[in-house]
Amino acid sequence: MWGQAIWPVTLECGDLILRPIKIRDQREWTRVRTRNAAWLEPWEASSPAGPDQLPTYAGMVRVLNQQARQGSALPFIITERQPGTPKPAIVGQLTVSSIVWGSALSATLGYWVDQGRAGRGIAPTAVAMATDHCFKVMGLHRMEINIRPENAASLRVVEKLGFRDEGLRPRYLHINGKWADHRSFALTDEEVPEGILARWMSQFP
């Protein structure tokens, strides 16, 4: 329904599934995060008040679910069906946040992907799925992604999907213990009338 968040929602494309994050995901989520600690640490959001102020997993999920109920966030786990596994495995996380209604109809998107699954199109496909849902189902107009200038892997994602580079935001977010510059990328609904997922998938033979 246009003009409000639809939650919970599950999005699928082939073997890739975006579904709501849950408390019971903690064990698997923690295992994936621990395995990827060195890979993710340089890009991790941190608290200016110190590491002791960061929420626990349960606290994070509670806040995200509260925001989802209020229509200000869509907290997804990225999962993938894999041969020989009884259920789709967690391969990352994607959150649409800072959803603004009214005359703005905008949101911000952030994500991370398991290093062992990187380079296989998971991140751009997940971003495309979530952006299409926000544009075509929720009626949002603008999606923004903010990336550290040094984060080459994430820069490739927005390049592949055709997000516009809107310039540098000095000391924009507190990352890995300090205020860090970010480059801001955005896309509006009018720029992808065919859908960003369809455009992305058309690049493959």
Summary of the structure (lengths in Angstrom):
residues: 205
radius of gyration: 16.4
end to end distance: 33.8
largest distance: 49.3
contacts: 591
relative contact order: 0.16
helix: 37%
strand: 32%
